[in-house]
Amino acid sequence: MRTVSILGVTGSVGQSTVQVIEELRGQGAEIAVEAVTAGGNLSVLADACRRLQPKFAVVADAAQLGAAREALAGLNVEVGAGPSALEEAGARPSDWVMSAIVGAAGLHPTMAAVRRGATVALANKECLVCAGPLFIEAAAKHGAQLLPVDSEHNAIFQVLTHPARVEKLTLTASGGPFRTSSHETIAAATPDEACAHPRWRMGRKISVDSATLMNKGLELIEASYLFGFPSEMIDVIVHPESVVHSFVHYVDGSVLAQLGSPDMRIPIAFALTWPDRAQVSTPRLDLATLGSLTFEAPDTAKFPALKVCREALKRGALATTALSAANEVAVEAFLDGRIRFLDICRIVEDSLSALEGNGAASIAKSPTSFDEVAAVDQAARDAARRIAGSLAAA
Ligand SMILES: NC(=O)c1ccc[n+]([C@@H]2O[C@H](COP(=O)([O-])OP(=O)(O)OC[C@H]3O[C@@H](n4cnc5c(N)ncnc54)[C@H](OP(=O)(O)O)[C@@H]3O)[C@@H](O)[C@H]2O)c1
């Protein structure tokens, strides 16, 4: 019997995880569910509870406790609400935890799982971008096994046979919905256009990040912390078909890659069954039908976010904390229709400059504590809100 918990069960990755669990249970696998969490979507949370029968279900907003109890009545599940209940969901005993809350909100619940030495399937990249060195140190100290679920990092994990003999990594990027769009089209992009990803069905925040290419920058930072390689050893290449999920180049000239249809159930199933594998009914790759796979260099003039992320990574880990926080605020402002698409990256850059300029706490260094991470995260959010406010008013 395997026990699992799903942080962010109502989201895109969370729902794909539910599907994989149901399919494996259908084949006779014994998978018990300890805890599931939601942001605020009570109907999807109730549906997940009906299907998975967890012991504990949590909603993020403490004020929703009563509504959550009502929505989950009769499902024989203990109900919690608020930040401490989210952390409890990560802390409760389970062998495996899917970390699929979006944004820095996922950090503390995921850390609760890391601190008890769980196997953590990491979809939430913001945990690492926000607190990379502390997160990795804690995983090593408590013996937590991190299994990357982001398809690119999952691909690297699968073919990273000789970490000491790596020459470089190459992350593949789909290029997003605006890869071939003109500057004018991009400047006028609406939230729905930015969320219409050509290959992946994802939550709205990561969809906007994919459109700005910030997602690839966040993934560059994630890969650096996760696998321990500097920015100079990590390349990005645009691959619109999203079939090759990344490359590892070795010192002897060999290049290893993992391929598969763009379907998150593949890396999720890999993480759930690791170190084994299981039969999962994901779309099979048919290269003859596809005919060709194409690659091109990213256009950093059109999509500056990648460069901004690379520079932040070089500056220091608190710079990536600030970058991720400012980006969350900017994406939310864009999705709410308060700023334009091209303002997102500008807000991130200006927030980093504002934090560097105030001199109070340098961000060009690694954090020494989670309190320091929280302080820089808050300062970056404040700066980003100020800048977004002035852009919205202009
Ligand atoms: N989707 C993908 O294909 C994909 C691929 C690779 C990596 N990732 C990463 O995986 C993470 C999740 O992505 P997603 O696409 O699944 O996002 P999503 O569909 O937006 O789902 C996000 C999940 O987080 C919950 N949530 C939102 N705000 C919260 C808060 N303040 N506190 C607690 N829970 C909160 C949501 O709950 P409600 O829905 O109930 O509000 C939902 O369960 C992201 O970090 C993303 O970068 C996603």
The ligand as an SDF file (V2000), in Angstrom:
LIG
                    3D

 48 52  0  0  0  0  0  0  0  0999 V2000
   -0.0130   22.6760  -15.8000 N   0  0  0  0  0  0  0  0  0  0  0  0
    1.1200   22.1940  -16.2520 C   0  0  0  0  0  0  0  0  0  0  0  0
    1.1490   21.5530  -17.3170 O   0  0  0  0  0  0  0  0  0  0  0  0
    2.4210   22.3940  -15.4990 C   0  0  0  0  0  0  0  0  0  0  0  0
    3.5910   21.8870  -16.0240 C   0  0  0  0  0  0  0  0  0  0  0  0
    4.7710   22.0240  -15.3020 C   0  0  0  0  0  0  0  0  0  0  0  0
    4.7800   22.6970  -14.1030 C   0  0  0  0  0  0  0  0  0  0  0  0
    3.6370   23.2120  -13.6150 N   0  0  0  0  0  0  0  0  0  0  0  0
    3.6690   23.9280  -12.3420 C   0  0  0  0  0  0  0  0  0  0  0  0
    2.7710   23.2940  -11.4380 O   0  0  0  0  0  0  0  0  0  0  0  0
    2.1610   24.2730  -10.5940 C   0  0  0  0  0  0  0  0  0  0  0  0
    0.6520   24.1650  -10.7700 C   0  0  0  0  0  0  0  0  0  0  0  0
    0.3270   24.4810  -12.1000 O   0  0  0  0  0  0  0  0  0  0  0  0
   -1.1400   24.2790  -12.6730 P   0  0  0  0  0  0  0  0  0  0  0  0
   -1.0740   24.5340  -14.1190 O   0  0  0  0  0  0  0  0  0  0  0  0
   -1.6810   22.9850  -12.1870 O   0  0  0  0  0  0  0  0  0  0  0  0
   -1.8950   25.4890  -11.9650 O   0  0  0  0  0  0  0  0  0  0  0  0
   -3.4590   25.6900  -11.7210 P   0  0  0  0  0  0  0  0  0  0  0  0
   -4.2360   24.8670  -12.6790 O   0  0  0  0  0  0  0  0  0  0  0  0
   -3.6810   27.1360  -11.6660 O   0  0  0  0  0  0  0  0  0  0  0  0
   -3.6760   25.0490  -10.2600 O   0  0  0  0  0  0  0  0  0  0  0  0
   -3.0890   25.6410   -9.1450 C   0  0  0  0  0  0  0  0  0  0  0  0
   -3.4870   24.9190   -7.8840 C   0  0  0  0  0  0  0  0  0  0  0  0
   -3.0550   25.7090   -6.7550 O   0  0  0  0  0  0  0  0  0  0  0  0
   -4.1930   26.0380   -5.9460 C   0  0  0  0  0  0  0  0  0  0  0  0
   -3.9780   27.3670   -5.3650 N   0  0  0  0  0  0  0  0  0  0  0  0
   -4.0030   28.5590   -5.9890 C   0  0  0  0  0  0  0  0  0  0  0  0
   -3.7060   29.5580   -5.1260 N   0  0  0  0  0  0  0  0  0  0  0  0
   -3.4880   28.9520   -3.9290 C   0  0  0  0  0  0  0  0  0  0  0  0
   -3.1560   29.4500   -2.6350 C   0  0  0  0  0  0  0  0  0  0  0  0
   -2.9700   30.7600   -2.4010 N   0  0  0  0  0  0  0  0  0  0  0  0
   -2.9960   28.5710   -1.6350 N   0  0  0  0  0  0  0  0  0  0  0  0
   -3.1780   27.2470   -1.8480 C   0  0  0  0  0  0  0  0  0  0  0  0
   -3.5100   26.7110   -3.0460 N   0  0  0  0  0  0  0  0  0  0  0  0
   -3.6600   27.5670   -4.0710 C   0  0  0  0  0  0  0  0  0  0  0  0
   -5.3760   26.0060   -6.9020 C   0  0  0  0  0  0  0  0  0  0  0  0
   -6.5790   25.8600   -6.2010 O   0  0  0  0  0  0  0  0  0  0  0  0
   -8.0170   26.3320   -6.7920 P   0  0  0  0  0  0  0  0  0  0  0  0
   -8.0800   25.8640   -8.2090 O   0  0  0  0  0  0  0  0  0  0  0  0
   -8.9560   25.6050   -5.8870 O   0  0  0  0  0  0  0  0  0  0  0  0
   -8.0690   27.8040   -6.6670 O   0  0  0  0  0  0  0  0  0  0  0  0
   -5.0040   24.7630   -7.7140 C   0  0  0  0  0  0  0  0  0  0  0  0
   -5.2610   23.5950   -6.9820 O   0  0  0  0  0  0  0  0  0  0  0  0
    2.7300   25.6230  -11.0220 C   0  0  0  0  0  0  0  0  0  0  0  0
    3.7870   25.9550  -10.1830 O   0  0  0  0  0  0  0  0  0  0  0  0
    3.2290   25.3810  -12.4370 C   0  0  0  0  0  0  0  0  0  0  0  0
    4.3090   26.2170  -12.7870 O   0  0  0  0  0  0  0  0  0  0  0  0
    2.4410   23.0810  -14.2790 C   0  0  0  0  0  0  0  0  0  0  0  0
  1  2  1  0
  2  3  2  0
  2  4  1  0
  4  5  1  0
  4 48  2  0
  5  6  2  0
  6  7  1  0
  7  8  2  0
  8  9  1  0
  8 48  1  0
  9 10  1  0
  9 46  1  0
 10 11  1  0
 11 12  1  0
 11 44  1  0
 12 13  1  0
 13 14  1  0
 14 15  2  0
 14 16  1  0
 14 17  1  0
 17 18  1  0
 18 19  2  0
 18 20  1  0
 18 21  1  0
 21 22  1  0
 22 23  1  0
 23 24  1  0
 23 42  1  0
 24 25  1  0
 25 26  1  0
 25 36  1  0
 26 27  1  0
 26 35  1  0
 27 28  2  0
 28 29  1  0
 29 30  1  0
 29 35  2  0
 30 31  1  0
 30 32  2  0
 32 33  1  0
 33 34  2  0
 34 35  1  0
 36 37  1  0
 36 42  1  0
 37 38  1  0
 38 39  2  0
 38 40  1  0
 38 41  1  0
 42 43  1  0
 44 45  1  0
 44 46  1  0
 46 47  1  0
M  CHG  2   8   1  16  -1
M  END
$$$$
